[in-house]
Amino acid sequence: MDDNDAPDNDAPDIDPPEGQPDEERKPEPFDEDRARRKIAKANSEAENLRKRLKELEPLAQKARELEDASKTEVERLTGDRDTFKTRAETAEASLTKLQAALDAAPDGASLAQVKAVAKRVTGGSPEELAEDAAELYELLGATARKTAPASKPTEALRGGADPDDEPEETDPRKLADLIRRG
């Protein structure tokens, strides 16, 4: 029970006391001075509460601003967390697929083949990923065949003479004179 609900000892009783009928009860005379004092007291308390409210209003406004700012900060951080969580899950799945493709890769599989298998491999567990990767390699035709190491390219030489024959002239000046005359 708060102060407003408490019975006022100064106020006259409205209900008749038990055992007395309504006719026998006599109303108390109205005391105008007492009523004025009560009204003045209530007005004074109300004015004090209004002043206190005005003093606290800037603090309440600041508290609302801080609450709104922290709420948006929390919401922003929650969004960032969700984004990073999604990115981490995607990266982890890609790494798992790539690892399965590398583990199942036969000797001599090219990097392009490993990437193609990693891109297409599916499964819920590492064992399923490994089985699917092996099947994909079979489909690609990269099963356990070794490619020969790249050989050195052969030179495309042109010439009109036999390489075993000695040239007729080896002196550079004489060769230059032959070119000028010819």
BAFI-3210 file (N, C-alpha, C; in Angstrom, 3 decimals, decimal comma, padded with zeros to 6 digits):
// residues 182
n [1|2|3|4|5|6|7|8|9|10|11|12|13|14|15|16|17|18|19|20|21|22|23|24|25|26|27|28|29|30|31|32|33|34|35|36|37|38|39|40|41|42|43|44|45|46|47|48|49|50|51|52|53|54|55|56|57|58|59|60|61|62|63|64|65|66|67|68|69|70|71|72|73|74|75|76|77|78|79|80|81|82|83|84|85|86|87|88|89|90|91|92|93|94|95|96|97|98|99|100|101|102|103|104|105|106|107|108|109|110|111|112|113|114|115|116|117|118|119|120|121|122|123|124|125|126|127|128|129|130|131|132|133|134|135|136|137|138|139|140|141|142|143|144|145|146|147|148|149|150|151|152|153|154|155|156|157|158|159|160|161|162|163|164|165|166|167|168|169|170|171|172|173|174|175|176|177|178|179|180|181|182]
n.u [000,838|000,725|001,453|-000,747|-002,811|-003,217|-005,291|-006,776|-006,357|-007,346|-009,577|-013,167|-015,100|-016,702|-018,200|-020,602|-019,994|-019,721|-022,653|-024,091|-026,867|-027,422|-029,016|-028,607|-026,044|-024,097|-023,050|-019,763|-018,872|-017,842|-014,495|-013,092|-010,572|-008,862|-009,090|-008,027|-005,380|-004,566|-004,805|-002,936|-000,636|-000,535|-000,275|002,232|003,885|003,519|004,641|007,316|007,929|007,648|009,798|011,938|011,615|012,171|014,881|015,870|015,242|017,193|019,106|017,621|017,108|019,700|020,280|018,422|019,479|022,011|021,212|019,918|022,104|023,824|022,238|022,070|024,744|025,133|023,421|024,766|027,191|026,242|025,326|027,781|029,088|027,528|028,017|030,803|030,829|029,458|031,235|033,477|032,503|032,058|034,683|035,892|034,503|035,321|038,068|038,052|036,992|038,974|041,150|040,260|040,198|042,911|044,025|042,906|043,917|045,427|048,779|050,440|048,253|046,938|047,086|044,839|043,011|042,808|041,681|039,239|038,027|037,872|036,075|033,714|033,244|031,240|029,634|028,924|030,668|034,204|034,961|032,985|033,499|036,073|035,536|033,837|035,577|037,478|035,863|035,285|037,824|038,247|036,316|037,406|039,521|042,034|043,248|045,690|047,754|050,878|052,261|054,618|057,679|058,126|059,766|062,811|062,396|062,903|065,271|064,475|066,207|067,537|069,210|071,647|073,834|075,955|076,321|078,627|080,658|083,489|083,551|084,280|085,577|086,820|087,710|086,681|086,859|087,244|084,925|083,084|083,767|083,014|080,281|079,646|080,280|078,598]
n.v [-001,160|002,155|005,686|007,079|005,292|004,976|005,289|008,393|009,942|012,329|012,803|012,707|009,832|007,922|005,646|004,280|003,567|000,192|-001,420|000,930|002,460|004,200|006,460|007,316|008,280|011,190|013,736|015,198|018,577|020,727|021,682|024,409|025,726|023,672|022,074|023,859|023,984|021,344|021,234|023,205|021,983|019,697|020,939|022,153|019,901|018,771|020,783|020,649|018,069|018,484|020,257|018,602|016,657|018,196|018,659|016,079|015,378|015,990|014,038|011,710|011,878|011,647|009,065|007,633|008,181|006,958|004,330|003,844|004,210|002,176|000,019|000,057|-000,345|-002,877|-004,271|-003,810|-005,094|-007,677|-008,233|-008,090|-010,224|-012,370|-012,222|-012,729|-015,256|-016,725|-016,404|-017,728|-020,345|-020,945|-020,765|-022,806|-025,044|-024,983|-025,419|-028,003|-029,471|-029,021|-030,236|-032,896|-033,375|-033,103|-035,183|-037,434|-037,269|-038,673|-039,764|-037,424|-035,848|-032,856|-029,384|-028,003|-030,121|-030,924|-028,620|-028,598|-030,949|-030,378|-028,296|-029,521|-031,670|-033,435|-034,061|-035,139|-035,916|-036,381|-038,875|-039,390|-037,245|-037,946|-040,348|-039,386|-037,653|-039,450|-040,834|-038,737|-038,169|-040,505|-040,185|-038,001|-039,152|-039,303|-041,311|-042,809|-042,643|-041,836|-038,886|-038,219|-036,591|-033,280|-032,907|-031,531|-029,024|-029,525|-028,007|-026,008|-026,089|-024,551|-025,030|-025,309|-026,815|-029,630|-030,566|-031,814|-031,125|-029,016|-025,473|-023,427|-020,967|-019,174|-016,803|-013,757|-011,233|-011,821|-013,223|-011,144|-009,516|-011,229|-011,234|-008,562|-008,354|-010,232]
n.w [000,000|-000,970|-000,300|-001,283|-001,074|001,600|004,439|005,292|008,248|009,082|007,572|007,444|008,376|005,933|005,719|007,900|011,356|012,535|013,512|013,858|012,474|009,303|009,710|012,323|012,356|012,438|010,296|010,198|010,750|008,022|007,692|006,629|006,754|007,411|005,055|003,161|004,057|003,544|000,740|000,016|000,977|-000,676|-003,174|-002,831|-002,527|-005,075|-006,682|-005,839|-006,748|-009,517|-009,980|-009,305|-011,285|-013,567|-013,111|-013,371|-015,969|-018,108|-017,461|-017,796|-020,523|-021,541|-020,670|-022,224|-024,764|-024,580|-024,210|-026,656|-028,369|-027,516|-028,084|-030,875|-031,413|-030,380|-032,065|-034,496|-034,004|-033,659|-036,244|-037,632|-036,420|-037,308|-040,056|-040,168|-039,089|-041,026|-043,182|-042,159|-041,913|-044,618|-045,639|-044,186|-045,165|-047,850|-047,534|-046,436|-048,583|-050,516|-049,260|-049,223|-051,975|-052,615|-051,086|-052,316|-054,822|-057,670|-058,582|-060,547|-061,138|-062,326|-061,279|-062,123|-062,356|-059,674|-058,562|-059,966|-059,062|-056,296|-056,350|-057,105|-055,407|-053,036|-049,863|-046,501|-044,545|-043,835|-044,916|-046,856|-048,555|-049,454|-050,847|-052,874|-054,179|-055,201|-057,056|-058,812|-059,823|-061,266|-063,242|-064,522|-065,724|-064,697|-063,350|-061,548|-063,478|-064,599|-065,741|-068,261|-067,614|-068,730|-071,806|-073,159|-075,534|-079,049|-081,235|-084,006|-086,628|-089,524|-092,453|-095,097|-095,431|-094,774|-091,424|-090,599|-092,358|-092,864|-092,859|-095,748|-095,586|-092,784|-091,842|-090,584|-091,923|-094,583|-095,052|-094,725|-096,896|-098,965|-098,627|-099,211|-101,909|-103,019]
ca.u [000,000|001,559|000,931|-002,041|-003,808|-003,346|-006,467|-006,467|-006,918|-008,007|-010,816|-014,286|-015,472|-017,865|-018,997|-020,999|-019,386|-020,517|-023,651|-024,882|-027,556|-027,071|-029,773|-028,084|-024,711|-024,174|-021,863|-018,934|-018,926|-016,744|-013,497|-012,519|-009,139|-008,149|-009,083|-007,066|-004,021|-004,300|-004,633|-001,662|000,421|-000,490|000,292|003,655|004,543|003,483|005,642|008,643|008,123|007,878|011,175|012,839|011,477|012,921|016,306|016,220|014,924|018,405|019,724|016,792|017,339|021,035|020,162|017,752|020,440|023,016|020,561|019,740|023,430|024,339|021,390|022,485|026,087|024,945|022,851|025,819|028,136|025,575|025,373|029,166|029,367|026,867|028,744|032,081|030,540|029,139|032,472|034,341|031,938|032,309|036,111|036,167|033,970|036,209|039,322|037,797|036,845|040,290|041,971|039,792|040,634|044,363|044,303|042,478|044,520|046,419|050,066|050,412|047,061|047,325|046,469|043,500|042,170|042,565|040,721|037,942|037,453|037,550|034,899|032,524|033,127|030,161|029,559|028,740|031,777|035,467|034,980|032,147|034,225|037,169|034,957|033,347|036,749|038,044|034,981|035,456|039,107|038,039|035,585|038,315|040,516|043,348|043,531|046,995|048,703|051,894|052,605|056,065|058,158|058,235|061,098|063,345|061,960|063,975|065,470|064,101|067,332|067,500|070,545|071,796|075,085|076,091|076,981|079,933|081,629|084,132|083,272|085,407|086,275|086,528|088,175|085,528|087,026|087,023|083,490|082,400|083,993|082,191|078,866|079,512|080,360|077,574]
ca.v [000,000|003,348|006,816|007,500|004,313|004,972|006,046|009,724|010,003|013,619|012,840|012,094|008,507|007,931|004,494|004,371|002,543|-001,020|-001,415|002,156|002,669|005,439|007,603|007,754|008,873|012,610|014,181|016,196|019,855|020,953|022,623|025,045|026,008|022,388|021,712|024,755|023,547|020,098|021,594|023,919|020,982|018,872|021,779|022,329|018,638|018,639|021,722|020,076|016,942|019,030|020,775|017,450|016,053|019,036|018,423|014,738|015,189|015,837|012,741|010,682|011,975|011,083|007,613|007,101|008,252|005,909|003,038|003,716|004,051|000,836|-000,944|-000,008|-000,922|-004,315|-004,798|-003,797|-006,161|-008,953|-008,414|-008,406|-011,582|-013,310|-012,196|-013,419|-016,675|-017,299|-016,456|-018,773|-021,645|-021,130|-021,036|-024,134|-026,034|-024,987|-026,056|-029,441|-030,029|-028,986|-031,258|-034,203|-033,496|-033,324|-036,509|-038,464|-037,020|-039,669|-039,201|-036,761|-035,019|-031,449|-028,435|-027,740|-031,254|-030,870|-027,535|-029,005|-031,942|-029,691|-027,462|-030,347|-032,746|-033,235|-035,061|-034,594|-036,303|-036,496|-040,130|-039,190|-036,343|-038,701|-041,273|-038,608|-037,136|-040,563|-041,052|-037,630|-038,360|-041,562|-039,579|-037,109|-039,955|-039,020|-042,384|-043,425|-042,686|-040,809|-038,189|-038,143|-035,225|-032,516|-033,021|-030,281|-028,871|-029,632|-026,772|-026,065|-025,496|-024,575|-024,867|-025,993|-027,580|-030,771|-030,061|-032,436|-030,498|-027,800|-024,347|-023,094|-019,772|-018,884|-015,464|-012,869|-010,150|-012,388|-013,511|-009,871|-009,103|-012,082|-010,801|-007,292|-008,611|-011,138]
ca.w [000,000|-000,999|000,466|-001,804|-000,681|003,055|004,895|005,831|009,595|009,283|006,800|008,161|007,921|005,066|006,108|009,318|012,196|012,621|014,584|013,820|011,217|008,609|010,221|013,604|012,167|012,155|009,578|010,870|010,036|007,076|008,203|005,441|006,981|007,310|003,640|002,486|004,413|002,821|-000,675|-000,083|001,166|-001,886|-004,242|-002,545|-002,867|-006,532|-007,226|-005,556|-007,653|-010,868|-010,023|-009,306|-012,605|-014,511|-012,861|-013,813|-017,383|-018,935|-017,176|-018,421|-021,970|-021,782|-020,487|-023,417|-025,881|-024,380|-024,441|-028,104|-028,984|-027,222|-028,769|-032,271|-031,415|-030,185|-033,301|-035,507|-033,667|-033,938|-037,693|-038,007|-035,957|-038,213|-041,328|-040,002|-038,855|-042,336|-043,967|-041,596|-042,279|-046,044|-045,813|-043,628|-046,103|-049,024|-047,134|-046,289|-049,933|-051,157|-048,614|-049,716|-053,374|-052,608|-050,539|-053,255|-056,135|-058,097|-059,013|-061,838|-061,336|-062,482|-060,369|-062,655|-062,006|-058,231|-058,339|-060,502|-058,150|-055,039|-056,599|-057,325|-054,427|-052,060|-048,810|-045,168|-043,667|-044,579|-045,662|-048,037|-049,460|-050,062|-051,826|-054,010|-054,893|-055,970|-058,205|-059,760|-060,521|-062,261|-064,354|-065,243|-066,424|-064,123|-062,401|-061,344|-064,586|-064,442|-066,977|-068,458|-067,402|-069,976|-072,398|-073,688|-076,926|-080,043|-081,977|-085,419|-087,351|-090,989|-093,036|-096,373|-095,498|-093,891|-090,234|-090,408|-093,256|-092,407|-093,756|-096,620|-095,107|-091,386|-091,495|-090,622|-092,909|-095,906|-095,139|-094,915|-098,283|-099,823|-098,499|-099,892|-103,347|-103,453]
c.u [000,890|000,843|-000,456|-003,156|-004,062|-004,580|-006,028|-007,156|-007,676|-009,347|-011,934|-014,607|-016,714|-018,783|-019,392|-020,299|-020,327|-021,498|-024,484|-025,586|-027,217|-027,816|-029,179|-026,750|-024,879|-022,919|-021,117|-019,020|-017,688|-015,818|-012,760|-011,031|-008,308|-008,052|-008,089|-005,614|-003,639|-004,043|-003,297|-000,491|000,575|000,113|001,794|004,429|004,589|004,523|007,047|008,939|008,357|009,301|012,173|012,815|012,248|014,423|016,747|015,988|016,175|019,104|018,929|017,002|018,692|021,006|019,477|018,698|021,490|022,424|020,361|021,078|023,974|023,508|021,811|023,883|025,997|024,388|023,910|026,809|027,527|025,589|026,765|029,514|028,760|027,580|030,055|031,882|030,246|030,395|033,387|033,822|032,193|033,771|036,473|035,680|034,860|037,524|039,149|037,684|038,197|041,200|041,568|040,250|042,127|044,705|043,964|043,147|045,536|047,723|049,884|049,161|047,498|046,594|045,045|042,545|041,824|041,532|039,328|037,259|037,035|036,282|033,619|032,303|032,021|030,190|029,447|029,882|033,057|035,542|034,166|032,830|035,343|036,651|034,499|034,517|037,379|037,188|035,156|036,777|038,984|037,316|036,474|039,375|041,919|043,776|044,948|047,877|049,654|052,156|054,123|056,508|058,339|059,661|061,507|062,896|063,158|064,057|065,092|065,191|067,104|068,928|070,657|073,011|075,036|076,843|078,354|081,007|082,175|083,780|084,514|086,213|085,874|086,986|087,007|085,646|086,756|085,555|082,683|082,577|083,163|080,720|078,663|079,498|079,139|076,238]
c.v [001,232|004,486|007,241|006,555|004,311|005,766|007,358|009,830|011,292|013,675|012,190|010,740|008,616|006,787|004,652|003,297|001,356|-000,914|-000,155|002,261|004,030|006,654|008,151|008,477|010,330|013,026|015,233|017,493|020,030|022,006|023,202|025,306|024,731|021,944|022,564|024,335|022,275|020,386|022,287|022,942|020,126|019,667|021,979|021,060|018,438|019,557|021,205|018,904|017,418|019,560|019,622|016,753|016,853|018,842|017,080|014,514|015,114|014,489|011,611|010,684|011,352|009,555|006,978|007,100|007,155|004,526|002,799|003,487|002,651|-000,221|-001,061|-000,602|-002,437|-004,940|-004,859|-004,922|-007,541|-009,255|-008,782|-009,835|-012,616|-013,377|-012,971|-014,915|-017,371|-017,433|-017,565|-020,166|-021,951|-021,476|-022,427|-025,230|-026,127|-025,683|-027,565|-030,113|-030,077|-030,054|-032,650|-034,421|-033,754|-034,727|-037,614|-038,322|-038,106|-038,971|-038,575|-035,950|-033,560|-030,590|-028,118|-028,874|-031,225|-029,779|-027,918|-030,004|-031,266|-028,858|-028,292|-031,436|-032,407|-034,354|-034,389|-034,907|-036,376|-037,777|-040,004|-038,282|-037,092|-039,661|-040,524|-038,066|-038,239|-040,852|-039,955|-037,746|-039,450|-041,009|-038,651|-037,883|-039,726|-040,110|-042,911|-043,544|-041,519|-040,169|-038,108|-036,713|-034,540|-032,620|-031,663|-030,155|-028,968|-028,337|-026,989|-025,336|-025,585|-024,399|-025,670|-026,874|-028,738|-030,290|-030,679|-031,804|-029,224|-026,669|-024,001|-021,936|-019,498|-017,493|-014,484|-011,755|-010,659|-012,723|-012,227|-009,377|-009,929|-011,628|-009,508|-007,484|-009,349|-010,511]
c.w [000,000|-000,289|000,002|-001,362|000,836|003,459|005,529|007,193|009,840|008,564|007,591|007,561|007,057|005,451|007,581|010,120|012,330|013,799|014,597|012,489|010,631|009,184|011,498|013,466|011,776|011,424|010,374|010,095|009,159|007,637|007,008|005,609|006,850|005,853|002,878|002,794|003,643|001,334|-000,870|000,050|-000,092|-003,054|-004,058|-002,904|-004,375|-007,179|-006,992|-006,494|-009,090|-011,012|-010,111|-010,672|-013,652|-014,345|-013,444|-015,309|-018,269|-018,701|-017,823|-019,931|-022,330|-021,650|-021,690|-024,614|-025,775|-024,643|-025,939|-028,802|-028,731|-027,925|-030,224|-032,382|-031,267|-031,460|-034,403|-035,251|-033,913|-035,430|-038,170|-037,613|-036,899|-039,556|-041,224|-039,782|-040,182|-043,188|-043,463|-041,967|-043,754|-046,295|-045,294|-044,577|-047,340|-048,705|-047,013|-047,647|-050,645|-050,571|-049,097|-051,156|-053,456|-052,114|-051,538|-054,621|-056,483|-058,483|-060,385|-062,095|-061,389|-061,451|-060,820|-062,295|-060,511|-057,923|-058,819|-059,576|-056,848|-055,188|-056,628|-056,287|-053,418|-051,036|-047,466|-044,220|-044,492|-045,414|-046,950|-049,054|-050,181|-051,132|-053,076|-054,835|-055,753|-057,207|-059,259|-060,524|-061,581|-063,480|-065,184|-066,022|-065,898|-063,168|-062,549|-062,573|-064,419|-065,792|-067,062|-068,196|-068,756|-070,509|-072,969|-075,145|-077,877|-080,828|-083,425|-086,209|-088,850|-091,485|-094,327|-096,437|-094,532|-092,648|-090,000|-091,287|-092,625|-093,365|-094,572|-096,073|-093,664|-090,974|-091,618|-091,670|-094,310|-096,102|-095,358|-096,332|-099,233|-099,782|-099,271|-101,413|-103,844|-103,507]
res [m|d|d|n|d|a|p|d|n|d|a|p|d|i|d|p|p|e|g|q|p|d|e|e|r|k|p|e|p|f|d|e|d|r|a|r|r|k|i|a|k|a|n|s|e|a|e|n|l|r|k|r|l|k|e|l|e|p|l|a|q|k|a|r|e|l|e|d|a|s|k|t|e|v|e|r|l|t|g|d|r|d|t|f|k|t|r|a|e|t|a|e|a|s|l|t|k|l|q|a|a|l|d|a|a|p|d|g|a|s|l|a|q|v|k|a|v|a|k|r|v|t|g|g|s|p|e|e|l|a|e|d|a|a|e|l|y|e|l|l|g|a|t|a|r|k|t|a|p|a|s|k|p|t|e|a|l|r|g|g|a|d|p|d|d|e|p|e|e|t|d|p|r|k|l|a|d|l|i|r|r|g]
***
